Amino acid sequence: MGSLLMRRPDLARLPSVPAEVVPAGPDDAAGLARLLDASFDETWDEGRVRRDLLDDPTVTATLLIRDGETVIATASARSLPDRYPDAGYLHWVAADPAVRGRGLGFAVVVAVLHRFAADGFAGSVLQTDDHRLAAIRLYLRLGYVPQYPEPDHEPRWSTILPRLL
């Protein structure tokens, strides 16, 4: 089963970017790896962070929030002009499971949306999984709407959306 697609059709009326969101640098690879490994059912190490985020030319920015020296939230801005010529691609959003519910995901996603607006994109897209209900709730709150590029997406969304009420 493939990922679900969501689109934010415009970048108007964005909330303000919280001051604590900063760009990631090369020294953040270990902290990002720890956070992403704890947040997803995939293995993340420093090499993968460098390869898939920090050194990937399609990733235009990886943004993060720290608590002291610990990376506690992240999201990346990606450009895939062949697939989404008018939209920035929201990529790898994560908040430390120990501090979820504090608005950290909201903060990093809003910062990425501002980045897309500054880069001249008209909107944003993302892919997510059916079980990421908290993330889907956040994306809906931020103006993303479900898309149906595959025949199985409509019934999947019909199952997910009532669970969010």
C-alpha positions in Angstrom: 0.0 0.0 0.0 1.5 3.3 -1.1 1.5 6.6 0.7 -1.4 9.0 0.7 -1.1 12.4 -1.0 -2.2 15.7 0.4 -2.0 19.2 -1.1 -2.1 22.7 0.3 -3.4 24.6 -2.7 -2.0 28.0 -1.8 0.5 29.6 0.6 -1.6 32.5 1.6 -2.4 33.4 5.2 0.4 31.4 6.8 0.8 31.6 10.6 4.0 33.3 11.9 7.1 31.2 12.1 8.1 30.5 15.7 11.5 31.9 16.5 12.9 28.6 17.7 12.9 27.1 14.2 16.4 27.1 12.7 18.2 25.6 9.7 20.0 22.3 10.2 23.7 22.2 9.6 26.3 19.4 9.1 26.8 19.1 12.8 23.1 18.2 13.3 23.3 14.8 11.5 23.6 12.8 14.7 20.7 14.6 16.4 18.5 14.3 13.3 19.3 10.6 13.0 18.3 10.0 16.6 15.0 11.9 16.2 14.1 10.3 12.9 15.0 6.8 14.0 12.7 7.3 17.1 9.9 8.7 15.0 9.6 6.3 12.1 9.6 2.6 11.5 12.7 2.9 9.4 16.4 2.9 10.4 18.1 6.3 10.4 21.8 6.9 11.0 24.1 9.8 10.2 24.9 8.5 6.8 21.3 8.3 5.8 20.6 11.9 7.2 23.5 13.2 5.1 22.4 11.3 2.0 18.6 11.8 2.2 18.5 15.3 3.7 21.6 17.4 4.2 23.4 16.5 0.9 20.4 15.7 -1.3 20.1 18.5 -3.9 16.3 18.2 -4.0 16.1 19.1 -0.3 16.4 22.8 -0.2 16.3 23.1 3.6 16.0 21.0 6.7 14.7 22.9 9.6 14.7 22.0 13.2 14.0 22.9 16.8 16.4 22.1 19.6 15.9 21.7 23.4 19.4 22.6 24.5 21.6 20.5 22.3 18.9 17.9 21.5 17.0 18.0 18.2 13.4 17.6 19.1 11.6 18.4 15.9 12.3 18.6 12.2 10.8 19.0 8.7 12.4 19.5 5.3 11.6 21.4 2.2 12.0 19.5 -1.0 11.7 20.5 -4.7 10.5 17.9 -7.2 9.8 20.0 -10.3 9.2 17.1 -12.6 6.4 15.7 -10.4 5.1 18.9 -8.7 6.2 22.0 -10.7 4.1 24.4 -8.7 4.4 23.0 -5.2 7.1 22.5 -2.6 7.2 19.0 -1.2 7.0 18.8 2.7 9.4 16.0 3.6 10.2 14.0 6.8 8.3 15.8 9.5 9.1 14.5 13.0 8.7 15.5 16.6 10.4 13.7 19.5 7.9 11.2 20.9 8.8 12.4 24.4 7.6 15.9 23.7 4.7 15.5 21.3 1.7 17.6 21.8 3.6 20.8 22.3 3.1 22.3 18.8 6.6 21.4 17.6 5.3 19.7 14.4 3.1 22.7 13.7 6.1 25.0 14.1 8.5 23.2 11.7 5.8 22.7 9.1 4.8 26.4 9.2 8.5 27.3 8.8 8.8 25.0 5.7 5.6 26.5 4.2 7.2 30.0 4.6 10.3 28.6 2.8 8.1 27.4 0.0 6.4 30.8 -0.3 9.8 32.5 -0.4 11.0 30.1 -3.1 8.0 31.1 -5.2 5.9 28.0 -5.0 2.1 28.3 -5.4 1.3 25.5 -2.9 2.7 22.4 -1.1 2.3 18.7 -1.3 3.1 15.8 1.1 2.8 12.1 1.4 1.8 10.4 4.6 0.7 7.0 5.8 -2.7 5.9 6.9 -1.7 5.3 10.6 -0.2 8.8 11.1 -3.4 10.2 12.5 -1.9 13.0 14.6 0.1 14.2 11.6 -2.9 14.0 9.3 -4.9 16.1 11.8 -2.1 18.7 11.8 -1.9 18.8 8.0 -5.7 19.2 7.7 -5.5 22.1 10.3 -2.9 23.7 8.2 -5.0 23.6 5.0 -3.8 20.4 3.3 -6.6 18.5 1.6 -6.6 14.8 0.6 -5.9 14.0 -3.0 -7.0 10.8 -4.9 -4.3 10.0 -7.5 -4.8 6.2 -7.0 -8.1 4.2 -7.1 -7.6 3.0 -3.5 -7.1 6.5 -2.0 -10.7 7.5 -1.8 -11.8 4.4 0.3 -8.7 4.8 2.5 -9.5 8.5 3.2 -13.1 7.5 3.9 -11.8 5.2 6.6 -9.3 7.7 8.0 -11.3 10.9 8.2 -14.1 9.7 10.6 -11.3 8.5 12.9 -10.1 12.1 13.2 -13.4 13.4 14.6 
